[in-house]
Amino acid sequence: MKYTNSIEIALPRERVAQLLADPAHLPKWLRGLVSHEPVSGIHGQLGTRSRVVMQSGRRQFEGTETITRREPADLHGIPAGIVVHFDREVVAAGMWSVVRDRLTEAGPQTTLWESESEYRFRGPLMRLVGLLMPGAFHKQSQQHMEDFKAFAEQGKDVRDAAATGISDGDRPVT
């Protein structure tokens, strides 16, 4: 199963790349994140392997994420016109996925984030999930992007929404 999501963010591309790469910000926008711990390498750097635990309802998902591409390596002083790439592979019980993220300048203060996702399922149960629920994966990916946009532009934290039942907050991005 393959699909693409995209969203425009009202911030310069360099700032968006820095926010996406900073592990301290993950819990603020990655809805359902329980844990994201490097087991080898430095978080977000090429080749780093991390244990990732996500919660969806009463189900927990655990997998190993490997950063397979990060260009440019230095996210400061990125030249105009350069496309920023973040690619990662996730392996879990019955599933393999790859996500290829691209950040391009849509304007002087606007970034276009395009994300291509591919999933492959093993075993009859996981294959059935992939066949019956392809829209759920696409929708969840879009939700993560919208949550990041709200965090980056307005400082909204998904943990606040979960705790209070409100979906908006007014904290500035730190």
N, C-alpha and C positions, 0 to 999 in steps of 0.2 A: 504494500500500500504506500502510495506517495501523494503528497500534497504540498502546497505552498501557501504561506500566510505573509501578509505585509501590513505595515503600519507606518505612518509618519509621526515623528516626534519633534516637537518645537524646541529643539536644542541643537547646538552644533554637533557634528558627527564625532569629533574628538571627545566631547563631554559624555555623549551617549556610550561610546566605547569604554571609557573609563568607568562609568557607573556599572555597565554590564560585567566588566572584568573584576570588580571589587567584591570579594566574597562576603564582606561585612553587610552588603546590601541585599544579598540573595533572599533572606527571610522576609524582607520588607515588600518584595514584589512576587516571589515565586510561591504562589498559593499551594498549600499542602506540603511544603518542605518540612521534613522532620530533622534531617541531618544531611550535610554535604561535607565529608571529611576526606582530605587527600590521604591516600595510603602510600603514594610515592610521587615525588616531585613537589612543585610549588603551585598552589591553587591558581588555575587559569593559564598556566604556562604550557607550552607545547610538550606533549608526552606525559603530562600529569595524569595519574589514575586516582579516582576518588570513589569512595563508597557513598552512594546516594540513597536516601530513604525518603519516600513520599507517602502521604496519607490521603486517601480519597474515601470519604465516608468512613466505614469501619474497616476498610481494606488498606493494608500497607504494602508498598511495592519497594523492593530493594534491588539495586543494580550497581554495576561498576561503570563509571563514566571515564572515558579517555579523551583528552584533548588531542585532536589529530591535525588541527591547523589553527594558527593564530598569526595573522599578518596584518599590519606590521607587528613585530614583537614589542616594540616600544610605542605606547599609546600617547606619547607626549610629542607635540610638534609634528603631527601627521601632515604631510604635504597635501595641498589642495588636489582634488581629482583622484586620490588614492582610495580604493575600495578596501574597507576593513573586513577581514574574514575571521570568523570563529566557527570551527567545525568540531563536533564531538560525536563520539560513538558510545552507545549505552548497551550493555549486555546484561540480561536478567534471565531468570528462569522462564524458558519458553519464548523469549523475545530478544531480538536484536534491532537496534535503531541507530540512525545517523541523522544529525541535524547540521545543516550548512547555513550559517547566518552571514548575511552581507549587510554592511552599513555604507550607504552612499550619501553624498550631499544632495539634498533635494532643493536646497536654497542656502543662503548665507547662515541662517539660524535654524535650519530644518534638516532632519536626517530621515532617510527612508531605510527602514529595517525590513529586509526580506529574509524569510526563513523557509528553507526547503527541508521537509521531513520525509524519511523513508523508514518503514517498519517491515520486519519479516518475523513471522511467527512459527514456532515449532510446537508440535504436539497437537492433538485434536482439539483440546479445550481452547488453547490460545488461538488456533486457526479459526475456530468458531467465533471467538470474540472479535477477531479482525474482520471477519466477514459480516457479522451482524452489527457492529458498532463503529464503522470507519468514521462516521461523522463526529463521534464523541472525541476521538483523538484530535481531529482538526479543530473542533470547537475549544478543546482544552488548550491547545497551542495558541489560539487566538486570544483566549482569556489571559494567558500568561503575558502575552505581548501588550494587551490593554492595561493589565496591572502594572507592568513596567512603565508604560507611558504615563500613567497616573502618578506613579512614584517619582519618576524623573522630572516631570513638569510641575507637579503640585505637592510633592512630598507625602502623598497618600501611602499608607502602610496597610497591607492586606491583613495583618494581624489585628489591627484596630477594628476593621470591619468584622472580622470573625468574632472578636470578643464582645463587641457592642451591638452587632447587627446593623450597623450603619456603614454605608459604603463610601463615605467621604470624610476627609480630614483636611486640616489646613497647615500641617507642619511643613516647613521648608526643607528642601533636600540638604543634607549635611555633607 
